[in-house]
Structure formats: structure tokens, C-alpha cells
Amino acid sequence: MAKGDIDTYQQDGQWKNRPEGNERASSRHDTKAEAEAAGREMAAERGTEHVIKKQDGTIGEKNTYPRSRDPREIPG
């Protein structure tokens, strides 16, 4: 992850968002959908990547904000 990328993950029964480099989560949520929405907003505001992890900790999805920064040249 690049400096400041937002990591959405599950820990202790809660979904959390943490900017890369921080030790503590910036936000806590009861559902993954709520955490994803908050993480997406944080990443868009910062112009960074949003990494969404599955319950097992593996990466499930990555989104780059703004989209023009995405190094992949395929639509979607």
C-alpha cells in the first residue's frame, strides 16, 4: 500500500478503516457495507487507494481514487 492508503478490515467482530501508517483505526462499523462506504469516502478525499479485505484478512478488492490515477488501463 502507498502512504495514506485506506485499509478496510475486520477485527474483534467490528469492521474498521485505518489509513496506512496509523496504528489505530480511524473508524469502526458494525457491518462491512458501512465500513466500505466510509473507507471509500476517506480514500476519495485523500486521493489514495482503498483496500478492502475479506473476513480472513486476504485482499478482496482494491479501488484507486481518483480513477484517473489507476495504473490499470482496463475499464471497470
N, C-alpha and C positions, 0 to 999 in steps of 0.2 A: 504494500500500500504506500502511496505517496504521502508526504507530510500533510496532515489535516484531513485525510480521507475519513469518511464516516463508516463505522463498523456496527451493524445491527446483529445482535446475537442473543441467545438465551442463557440465563444464569440464575440459579436459585429460584426457578419457577416464574421468572419475570423476563420479558423481552426488554433489552436495553440498547441504547445508542451511545457510542463512545468515539470521539474524534481520535484519530491515530496520534499517539504521543501522550495522551492523557491516561492517567492511572485509573480514574473513576468514570463511571458512566455519566453522561450529561442528562439523560432522560430515562425513565423507567415506565413500562407499559404492561398491561395485563394480557394483551393479545399481540400476535406478530403483526397483524394488519395495522394496528395503531403505531407500533414501533417503526414499521416500514414507512408509513406516511410521514412521521416526524423526522426520520432519518433522511428521507428524500428531500424534505424541505431544508434541512440543515445542509445537505450536500449542495443543493441548488444555490443557496445563499452564499456558500463558500466557494463555489465553482470547483468542486472536487469530485472524487468518485465515491459512490455509495456501494458498500459491500454487504450483502445480505446473506447471513449464514443460516443453515438448517439447524434443527434441534441438536444434531450430532456434532455440530461445530464445523462441518465442511461448508465450503462456499457454494451457495445455491444460485446466486445471481450477482452481477456487477453492472452498475449503471454509471455513466460518466456525465457530469453536468459542467458547463452546458454541452449539449450533444455535439457541437462543432469541435470540441476537444477530443472526442472519441477517436482513438488511433485506428480502430477497425473501420474499413471503408465499405461495409455492407449495411443495407437498410435494416432497421428494426432495432 
